[in-house]
Amino acid sequence: KTLLSGTLSALALAWAVGPLRESATVYNVSHPYFGIIPTLLLVNLRNVNCWLREHHIGMLSWLGKYSLEIYILHHHASNILLVRGYPRCNFLAISMILIFTARLLHNITLVIRHMLFPTNDEEKCYQNTVMCSVAVMILYVVACILTWAETISLGTISTVTMIVGILLYQALMEMTWSDYSGTSPKLKKNHFEDDDEAEEGGTPKVSPTLLATLSIFLMGFALYQNV
């Protein structure tokens, strides 16, 4: 254990004084080759004795649940400026929004996964997999058409995102909501007062999506105008 810990520590030190100090562009190129070193060191130190294996930092464990969402979203948050002239305050504000959004996205992903791929229903899973593949192909064709027509802009992307998002959301709700609501009484209790209201038309399902997409469009337009 001592030899392994010492070797990994030396490699991590070389990584810290070398690739870690490079610019973002150079670091991104070298990351696939050296990024595993600090991870191996932390895993080794975490399991070096029984006491460390039995204890953990709750905050880091909580953040680890949303690491994938945070990694995806942080690429979009790097150019947002909310507090001019105060970079640390801006970093704090963006970090709070990033973590909140990552947690929300994680919960939404779990709900959609359960709706699209229900447990113990392989036939429905296969059908939804095919439909998702077709939807991705259609979106790819739309992106190619927009690129070929040279109409890529914030307004175009926002408009297409709003329209496609509402259509996909409505289709998802119409296909899976009846089955999902029956297996998720907690969600139904939070969103509907009784079964009659839960069985109403599509207006309650579309309105939140429409308001959310409009809010995202307006916020994105305002933020990117200030960058």
C-alpha positions in Angstrom: 0.0 0.0 0.0 2.8 2.4 0.8 4.6 1.8 -2.5 1.4 2.2 -4.5 0.4 5.4 -2.6 3.8 6.9 -3.0 3.9 6.1 -6.7 0.4 7.6 -7.3 1.3 10.6 -5.2 4.4 11.3 -7.3 2.4 10.9 -10.5 -0.3 13.2 -9.2 2.4 15.8 -8.2 3.9 15.7 -11.7 0.4 16.1 -13.2 -0.3 19.1 -10.9 2.8 21.0 -11.8 2.6 19.9 -15.5 -0.6 19.5 -17.5 -2.8 21.1 -14.9 -1.0 24.4 -15.3 -1.4 24.5 -19.0 -4.0 26.5 -20.8 -7.5 25.1 -21.2 -7.0 24.2 -24.8 -3.7 22.3 -24.1 -5.2 20.7 -21.0 -8.2 19.4 -22.8 -6.0 17.7 -25.3 -3.8 16.0 -22.6 -6.7 15.2 -20.2 -7.6 11.8 -21.6 -4.0 10.7 -20.9 -3.4 12.2 -17.5 -6.9 12.7 -16.0 -7.0 9.2 -14.6 -4.0 9.9 -12.3 -5.7 12.0 -9.6 -8.7 9.7 -9.7 -6.6 6.6 -9.0 -4.8 8.5 -6.2 -8.1 9.5 -4.5 -9.5 5.9 -4.9 -6.3 4.5 -3.4 -6.3 6.9 -0.5 -10.0 6.3 0.1 -9.3 2.6 0.6 -6.0 2.7 2.3 -7.4 1.7 5.7 -10.7 0.7 7.3 -11.3 4.1 9.0 -11.2 6.0 5.7 -13.5 3.4 4.0 -16.1 3.8 6.7 -16.3 7.6 6.5 -17.0 10.1 3.7 -17.8 13.8 3.2 -21.5 14.2 2.8 -21.3 17.3 0.6 -19.1 15.6 -1.9 -21.3 12.5 -1.9 -24.3 14.7 -2.6 -22.6 16.6 -5.4 -21.4 13.3 -6.9 -25.0 12.3 -7.6 -25.2 15.2 -10.1 -21.6 15.1 -11.5 -22.8 14.1 -15.0 -25.3 16.9 -15.2 -22.8 19.4 -13.8 -20.2 18.4 -16.3 -22.6 18.8 -19.2 -24.1 22.1 -18.0 -20.8 23.8 -17.1 -19.9 24.2 -20.8 -22.9 26.4 -21.2 -22.3 28.4 -18.0 -18.7 29.5 -18.7 -19.7 32.6 -20.8 -22.6 33.8 -18.7 -22.0 37.2 -17.0 -24.5 38.2 -14.3 -22.4 40.4 -12.0 -20.1 42.8 -14.0 -16.9 43.8 -12.3 -17.1 41.2 -9.6 -15.8 37.9 -11.0 -16.0 36.0 -7.7 -19.6 37.1 -7.1 -20.4 36.1 -10.6 -18.8 32.7 -10.1 -20.8 32.2 -6.9 -24.1 33.1 -8.5 -23.4 30.9 -11.6 -22.3 28.0 -9.4 -25.6 28.2 -7.4 -27.6 28.3 -10.6 -25.5 25.5 -12.1 -26.0 23.1 -9.1 -29.7 23.9 -8.8 -30.2 23.3 -12.6 -28.1 20.1 -12.4 -30.2 18.7 -9.6 -33.4 19.6 -11.4 -32.1 18.0 -14.6 -31.1 14.8 -12.7 -34.6 14.5 -11.2 -36.3 15.1 -14.6 -34.0 12.5 -16.2 -35.1 9.9 -13.7 -38.7 10.6 -14.3 -38.4 10.5 -18.1 -36.4 7.3 -17.9 -39.1 5.6 -15.8 -41.7 6.9 -18.2 -39.9 5.7 -21.4 -38.5 2.5 -20.0 -40.9 1.1 -17.4 -39.8 -1.8 -15.3 -40.9 -5.3 -16.3 -42.3 -4.2 -19.7 -39.7 -5.1 -22.3 -42.1 -4.6 -25.2 -42.8 -1.0 -24.3 -39.1 -0.4 -23.8 -38.3 -1.7 -27.3 -41.0 0.4 -28.8 -39.9 3.6 -27.1 -36.3 2.8 -28.0 -37.2 2.7 -31.7 -39.3 5.9 -31.4 -36.4 7.7 -29.6 -34.0 6.6 -32.3 -36.3 7.9 -35.0 -36.7 11.2 -33.2 -33.0 11.7 -32.9 -32.6 11.0 -36.6 -35.3 13.6 -37.5 -33.6 16.2 -35.2 -30.2 15.4 -36.9 -31.8 16.0 -40.4 -33.3 19.3 -39.1 -29.9 20.4 -37.9 -28.3 19.5 -41.2 -30.9 21.4 -43.1 -30.4 24.5 -40.9 -26.6 24.2 -41.3 -26.9 23.9 -45.1 -29.3 26.9 -45.3 -26.8 28.9 -43.1 -29.6 29.9 -40.7 -27.9 29.0 -37.5 -28.5 31.7 -34.9 -29.6 32.1 -31.3 -33.1 32.9 -32.5 -33.4 29.9 -34.9 -32.0 27.5 -32.3 -34.3 28.8 -29.6 -37.4 28.7 -31.9 -36.6 25.1 -33.0 -35.9 24.0 -29.5 -39.2 25.4 -28.2 -41.3 23.9 -31.0 -39.6 20.5 -30.9 -39.5 20.4 -27.1 -43.2 21.1 -26.8 -44.0 18.4 -29.4 -41.8 15.8 -27.9 -43.0 16.6 -24.4 -46.6 16.4 -25.4 -46.0 13.1 -27.3 -44.2 11.7 -24.3 -47.0 12.6 -21.9 -49.7 11.3 -24.2 -48.0 7.9 -24.7 -46.7 7.3 -21.1 -48.6 9.4 -18.6 -51.5 7.1 -18.1 -49.2 4.2 -17.2 -46.7 6.3 -15.3 -49.3 8.1 -13.1 -50.6 4.8 -12.0 -47.2 3.7 -10.7 -46.2 7.0 -9.2 -48.8 8.1 -6.7 -46.4 10.5 -5.0 -45.9 12.5 -8.2 -49.6 12.5 -9.0 -50.4 13.7 -5.5 -48.0 16.6 -5.8 -49.3 17.7 -9.2 -53.0 16.9 -9.2 -55.6 17.3 -6.5 -57.7 14.3 -7.6 -58.0 11.8 -10.4 -60.5 13.8 -12.4 -58.1 16.7 -12.7 -55.3 14.3 -13.6 -57.4 13.0 -16.5 -58.1 16.4 -18.1 -56.8 17.4 -21.5 -53.4 18.4 -22.6 -53.5 22.1 -21.4 -52.0 21.4 -18.0 -49.2 19.4 -19.6 -48.3 21.9 -22.3 -48.5 25.2 -20.3 -45.6 24.5 -17.9 -43.4 23.5 -20.9 -44.4 26.6 -22.9 -43.7 28.9 -20.0 -40.4 27.2 -19.2 -39.2 27.4 -22.9 -40.2 31.0 -23.1 -38.3 31.8 -19.9 -35.2 30.0 -21.1 -35.4 31.8 -24.4 -35.7 35.2 -22.8 -33.1 34.6 -20.2 -30.6 33.2 -22.8 -31.2 36.1 -25.1 -30.7 38.7 -22.3 -27.6 36.9 -21.0 -25.9 36.5 -24.4 -26.7 40.1 -25.3 -24.6 41.2 -22.3 -21.6 39.0 -23.0 
